[in-house]
């Protein structure tokens, strides 16, 4: 699993916090002598100067210079190279090619972790990045999905929500205060006559009890009290009282009316061990078989070859939509860098002209070395792309806007195709399970 967190890098009256942050994440001792340092739309050696140039063009005021995203991996789960690649994919997907960034992977701790510092201003519209709960939730979802795609463990929705890496690691090692408290509560409930007796049993185990709006406990050596309600819905005062009385407080999952996969009873260990589960699974399979057959009828699929053909068509459409979407994303990223280079040349051309007129060019260059390097790098990039003169910046931004709108439409088409592909995949697996790959599989019987 990977744990993520993000915080802004703000301007101060002291030495640039941006430069200090970049120097820290690029530390050779932490990054295998900078072998695990990379960047996008900037050079990591001059990223602070490049970011500051973009920040000077910002449409909005504010003291956010950049954002620092940290992605930590569980010990031993990811190699430094794999972690770096996941970090690059995360930055490219979250930032969508609009923000220059520096990515580094640190290997000096017990766990591999990535640092991504990206400019607070985008290269196209010079607008500030909005960091809030919604944007962070997207970062977290994207990180989890990438981990899953790379074969790393993933925290499931609702599981360990809100835990820091340290807390997760403590829980894994059995040293978490919350984990120990839950174990103590679970052990005390069967012995307790009522809630007051339950509190007495916890006190006998060394826990300090604090009654108030919420009951809280503190173990010997623990700095702060832990509220029971933070342990989960089965650990509130009301839930514990019900559990002492012998009543279950676990919520029953809401019935899902969507089509889902049938359960393979023959190979289900849980069904073999639990008669209750086996009974529920048989009823579940009957429901899914009925929903599957209804789906086939509604979509006028009368034979197994018809189903295979429809699945192949939808899979091809999904693949085509994904390829078109990726191509649009690549083009948008290229255009964002192009717009940045054109903007840089336009902004810094007066300085270049002043440099060309300077009587003492060496002294002038020493004074403006970093800024001149930025201009020369941008001009070189444009020349390598075949531009003999600066492209029209307004036309470039208009083209970018149109392509971004097309990309949004492509994203919707891809989402629809992917949803259909997943739905038909479930249908086909259910049909295969119903038919049990019998001789009649090649020609599904008429319903």
Helices and strands as residue ranges (DSSP letters): E 2-10, H 17-25, E 37-40, G 44-46, H 47-56, E 64-73, H 80-95, E 101-106, E 113-119, H 133-149, H 165-173, H 177-189, H 195-204, E 208-210, E 216-218, E 226-227, G 228-231, G 233-235, H 237-244, G 265-267, H 269-273, H 275-298, H 304-357, H 361-367, H 369-384, H 393-435, G 439-442
